[in-house]
Structure formats: C-alpha cells, structure tokens
Amino acid sequence: MLSTLKRIGLLPRVLIAIIAGIAFGLLSPLPVVRVFVTFNGVFGNFIGFLIPLIIFGLVTPAIANIGKSAGRLLFITAIIAYGSSVASGLMAWLTGAALFPHLIDGDAARQLVEGAESVEPYFKIAIPPIADVMSVLVLSFTMGLGMAAFDSKGLKHGMNEFREIISRAIAVALVPLLPLYIMGIFMEMAFTGQAWKVLTIFVAIIGVIFAMHIVLLLVQYLIAGTIAHRNPLRAMWTMLPAYATALGTSSSAATIPVTLRCVKDNGVRDDVADFVVPLCATIHLSGSAMKITACAVALMLMQGITVESLTMVGFVMMLGVMMVAAPGVPGGAIMASLGVLDTILGFTADQQALMIALYITMDSFGTACNVTGDGAIALIVNRVSN
C-alpha cells in the first residue's frame, strides 16, 4: 500500500489527503477527529524540532561551498540566483498586497477562524527544538563564512555529510507523512466548518500565483535578452521543452538533460551551460520563493495579520538565502523556509501545514518556472563571462 502511494507522486497524495480530510471531517465523530488532531500535534512538534537542524545542515555547507571554492563564475551565478529569488519574492508580496485583499474577505475569514470550535488532542508530547532559529541562522553564517575563509576541509566534509543526513530525514521522515498531516488539518477544518471557505480562497490565490509565474518569466527573459542581445520571446520559446518536462517531473534535477539542450540551443557556450544549469537546478528557486511569499501574504490576510513592510522585506531577503540552501528533494524549498516563516512571520504549526499544502499543490508549476528561469541566468552568465 505504501509503495503504491509513493509511486503516484507527492502532489496526487496531497490532493487525495485534502479530499479525504474534508470527507472524513464531515462524516467522522469527534473521537476519530481527535486521533488525527493528536497526531498533528506530535508531528508538528517534530517539525519544529527539525527546523533548526534543517537550517544548520543546509545553510552552513551552502555558504561554505559558495564562499571561496569555485571562483568567479560560481560567485556570479550565485548572486544572480539569489537576486532573482529576492526579486520574485518582492514581486509576489507587492502583487499580493494589491490583489489579495479583493479576493479575500478578511472579516469573514477572521470570523470563521475565531468562531470555529477547537478540537482538543487526546494527549500532547513536547519536543522542544535544540536552539532558537535565529541563533542557529547566525551560527550557520558564522560557521559557513569561517569554513570558506580557512578552507576547512574536515569541517566541510563533516557538514556535507550532515546535510545528507538532514536531506534524508526530510525525504524519509517528513515528506512521506506530510499527506497524513495535511489530511488531519483539513479533517479538523471540515469538522469545525472552515474547509470550504479556505478552499475557495486557495483556488483564487493559485490562479493569481500562476499568472505571476508567467509575468516573472517574461521579466527574466526581457532582462536576459537585453544583456545577451537576444530576442527574449524567442529565447523563452526555445526553453518550452524544459518547461513542459518540469511540469511532468516536478523535479529540476530530472529536467537537467532537457534544460541543457534548450540552453545550448539558445547559443550558450557548452562550458557555461554545463556549469550553470546543474548549479541553478539546486540554487535558483525564484518560482518557489514567489509561491511561498504569495501564500504567506494570503494566509496573513486570512488571519487579519497586518503585513508590515520592513517585516516582509526582511522575510524575503532571508527566504532568498533559504532558497539557495534548499535541498533537492520534493518539498525541500518549503521545508527550508519553515524557519523564517516561524521566526519572522510568527506562523503557527497549523499555518505552516497550510503553507505546505498550498506549496505542494502548485509544485510542478513552480518547478517549471525555476527551470525556465535557469535558461535566463545561463544567457546572462554566458554574456558576462566573455
């Protein structure tokens, strides 16, 4: 049964979990709902425990490896990838702040949340994190920069192995249980009467985010075409096979062979393409940064939380770092961002679960946006490196 579920992919499992959660929430008695609420409480605490470890295990080696080892080309590519993720996050915030209030009835959503009955778990298990998220983030920067400056091969080797452990924990422990966790969230919402309103808002938000992805790609290729002296629309059209492949695979890594062929067809030198495309498949997640920021703005508006400008700018800047360090596993970007969602925006475990559900629902479109944007970066790096 579990092997069959794994074969159908994460997105179908999440969609099944949402539907099943609503159905069971409408039909199940309170004792059954409490079982899932109890599981969600324990699993949510487990996620909170892992967040500092995820940040330290991913950010530290990413900074160490980018800091010194691969020279000018790596530095240029990493800076462009980070700038692209930050720019897409800022675009999502500004667009969401302008459009989402018209799509979300804040008063009705807030009354729905405040008026809903809470379901108490049978028991609670406290799993406190080993350190504060911000402390771990500062430690990661300090360690990463120090390892890069002193070329600490032993520490780098150890941190790379720790990164593999964390990536394995995400792939084996977190991701397989996410559908059950999301099912529990929607089961509780259906039981308390919140589900339909939330889903209605989700559909509207997903449509806006998809439109923003298209606009983001047009902007990226307009900039790349101007710098590289190429027709931006023609260059973007050449990347269409990579976009379609990423839609089907939901994996930047699996799309690398197609992306390489498309990038070279756009006139990028073989040595530049062979370096930039595999690297950007790991560190360039502008579409993911856009999704996470837009969903965060939507959820804050639903809860009646004021979106402060300085707070959002700081969130987007830190989110860009997390996107560079995100592991190449399904759901890796949203998992890496949980720390800043918690620390900077103050998201609760339930809000983080809704973020995960929204993110995974749009995962293939975000991956396609990331992969197609890699082609724009390759054009820029190819021109700058001449």
Secondary structure, 3 states (H helix, E strand, C coil): CHHHHHHCCHHHHHHHHHHHHHHHHHHCCHHHHHHHHHHHHHHHHHHHHHHHHHHHHHHHHHHHHHHCCCHHHHHHHHHHHHHHHHHHHHHHHHHHHHHHHHHCCHHHHHHHHHHCCCCCCCCCCCCCCCCCHHHHHHHHHHHHHHHHHHCCHHHHHHHHHHHHHHHHHHHHHHHHHHHHHHHHHHHHHHHHCCHHHHHHHHHHHHHHHHHHHHHHHHHHHHHHHHHHCCCHHHHHHHCHHHHHHHHHHCCCCCCHHHHHHHHHHCCCCHHHHHHHHHHHHHHCCHHHHHHHHHHHHHHHHHCCCCCCHHHHHHHHHHHHHHHHHCCCCCCHHHHHHHHHHHHCCCCCHHHHHHHHHHHHHCHHHHHHHHHHHHHHHHHHHHHHCC
